[in-house]
Amino acid sequence: MKTTCASPADLPAEQAAKPSVLVWDAPVRVFHWLMVLSFAGAYLSAESERWRLLHVTLGYTMVGLVGFRIVWGLLGSRHAKFSSFVRGPAAVARYVRSLVQGQPEHHVGHNPAGALAIIALLGLTLAIGASGWAIYNDVGAEWFEDVHEGAASVMLAVVGVHIAGVLLSSWLHRENLVGSMISGRKVGRPEDGVRSAWRSVAALMLLAVLGFWWLQWQGAPNVDAQPVAAATVTRAVADGHDRDDD
């Protein structure tokens, strides 16, 4: 679904005449913000050996979230489905051209350029997760490290372009796209909205993520106990030497 606006200046009056409708269901919104937090945490903890478990946990979380998003992209609500927003190169070029001309196409769901960024981010997450798993489990060649770091850098660049695109589209369309990913609502016709927010699915997804984090935390080695254990071993070795001398 899309409507083409005459110009950005005409949008406030047009939007004022339209009601706010639910566009993004709860699973899409929870997925989005969990991905944001997980990627930020994983990227910031990548160079720290102390926070390695956090880095690995967040990486696995992102892979799990992508798995869910693929399923939800096939079975989810109207604007969550890939079939509603994934378009070919011609549609992407037409949308970009409309931005340059100052008469941007208005899409209730994801626009073609945003859809391209989403698909790229999903694919990069899987590449990062697979190479990270290989590194963590010492499987395969050393070039997995290059793949892991390279994919992470490309993903960071795509995230930057995506954020810039969201800000630009928000300004041109005179709508708060960041706010809509929080509330789930955008200006549109009643028939453009979705019927259900699917909060139960979002709650189950959030519980699954929190449960996974809890299991990872429970399985983590007790860092505080390591110095004590090391001291105990050292004393045992020293006592053994003393007995040998006797």
N, C-alpha and C positions, 0 to 999 in steps of 0.2 A: 504494500500500500504506500502510495506517495502522492504528494500534492506539490506542485511547483509554485513558488511564491514570486510575485512580481519584483520585489526588492526588499532588502532588510528593513528599510524604513516603514514599509507597509505592514510589517509583521505585528507590532504591538496591537494595532486596532483589530487585526484579524484574530489574533490570539485571544483578545479580550472577549470576542464574540463566541468563542468555543469553550466547551467545558473541559475540565481536567479528567482524563481517563487513565485507568491502570494499563500500563504497557509492559513493564518489566515485572514478572512474577517474582516471588520471594526466593526461589532457588537460584535464579539468574543473579539477583542482587547479592545473596550470600556468597555464591561462587565468586563473583567479581571481587568483593572486598577481601575474602579469604586469600584469593590469588595475589592481590596487592600486598597484603601483609606478609604472606609467605615468601614472595619474591624479594621484597625489601629485606626481610630478616635473613634469608638465605644469602643474598648478595653481600650484606654487611658482615656476615659471619664467615664468609668464604676463606679469608686469610688467617683465621684464628684457630689454632689447634685446640685451644681451651673450649671453644664453642663448636667443635666439630659435630657433636651429636645434634645440636640445634640445627646446624646447617643441613645435615643429612635428613633429619626429621622433616624440616620444612620442604626439602626437595621432594621427598616421597609424598608429602602432603599435596604438593602441586601436581604430581603425576596422578594421584588419586582423584583430585578435583577435575583434571582434564578428562579422565575416564568417565566421570559422572557427566561432564558437560557434553561429551560426545553422545551419551545415551539420551540426555535431556534435549539435545539438538535434534534428535530423531523422534522422540516421544513427548516432548514437553509442550508447553502452551504455544500459542500462535506466533508471537514474536521471538520466542526462544528457538524455534526450529530453524535449522540451516536453510531449509527450502524457502524461508521467508525473506532471507537477507543475503545469501551468498549469490553473487552475480558474476558474470564474465568480465573480461577486460574492457569490452565496449561500454558496459554500464559504469565501470570505475572511471574510465576516461571521460564519459559524459558528465559524471558528477563533479569531477575535478574541474572540467571546463566551465561548468555552471558556477563554481566558486570563483574562478578567475574573472568571469564576466559579471560578478556581483549579483547574480540571480540564482542563488543556490536551490537545488531541488530539496524539497522538504520531505523527509521520510519519518514516519511515525516510529518505526523500529530502527535497526542499524542501517546507516547509509552504506553504499557499496564500498567506499574507501575504508570506513570503519570495519566492515566485514572482512576486508582483506587483511587488516591488522590483526583481527581476532583469530583468523585461521593461521596466520604466521605465528602468533604467540602460542597457540595450542601445539603446533608442530615443533616449535623450538623447545617448549617445555618437555615434550617427549624425548627430544634429542639430548637435552641436558640431563634428564632423569636417567636415561639409559646409560649414557657415558659416565654419569656420577656413580651409578650402581657398579659399573665395571671397575672404576677406580677404587671405590670403597671396599670391594670384595677382592681386589687385586687379581682381576680377570683381564686377560687380553694384553695388548701392547700398550706402550707408553703414549701412543698418539691419542688415546682416549682423553688424556689430560688436555691436549690441544683442542680436541673437539668440544670438550666440556667448557673450557674457558672461552673459546671462540663463539660457541652458541650463546653463552651467557652474555657476552659483549654485544652480539647482534640483538639479543632480546632486549637488552637495556636500551639500545638505539631505537628499536621498534616501539618500546614503551614511551620513549621521549617523543617520537613522531606522533604516536597515538594521543598523548596528552596535549601536544600542540594542536592536533586536529580537533580534539574535543573543545579546547578553548576557542579556536577559530570558529568552529561551527556554532558554539554557544553565542558568540558575538554576532555572527551573520544572521542567525535565525532568531536572535533575541529570546533565547530560552536557556535555562540552566540545566545542561546535560548532566553535570555532576550531581546536582540535586535530584534529578529524576532517577539516577541510579541508587539513590538513598530511599526516596519515597516510592519509586516505581511508577510515578504518574507524570504524564506529559499532556500538553494541550492537543486535543484531537476530537474527532467526532465520536459519539457513543459506540458506533459500530467498529471503530478502530481499536477499542480496548479489549482486554481479555476478561473472561468471566470470573476466573478464580486466581487468587494469589498463590495457591499451593503452599501455604505456610507449613503444613505438616511435612511435606517433602523437604523443605528448607531446614526444619527443626531436626529431622532425622540425619540430614547431611552434616549439620553442625555438631550433633551428638557423636556421629561417626568420627569426625575430625578430632574432637576433644578426647574421645575414647582412645584414638590412636596416639595422640600426644601423651596421654596418661600412661599407656602401655610402654611407650618409649622412655618415659621418665622413670617408670618402675624398673625397667631393664637396664638403666644407666648404671655404670660403675660408681661406687661410693668414693668420690674424690677425697673426702675428708679422711676416709679410712686408709687410703693408700700410704701416707707418711707413717702411720702407726704400724701398718703391716710391714713396711720396709724396715722400720726400726726393730721390729720383732725378729725378722729374719736376720738382721745384722747381729743382734744380741745372741741369737741361737748359734750363728757361725762362730762368734767370738768365744762362747762358752765351750763349743766343741774343740776349738784350738787349745783352750786352757786345760781341758780334760786330757787332751793328747799329750800336752807338756808334762802333766802329772804322771 
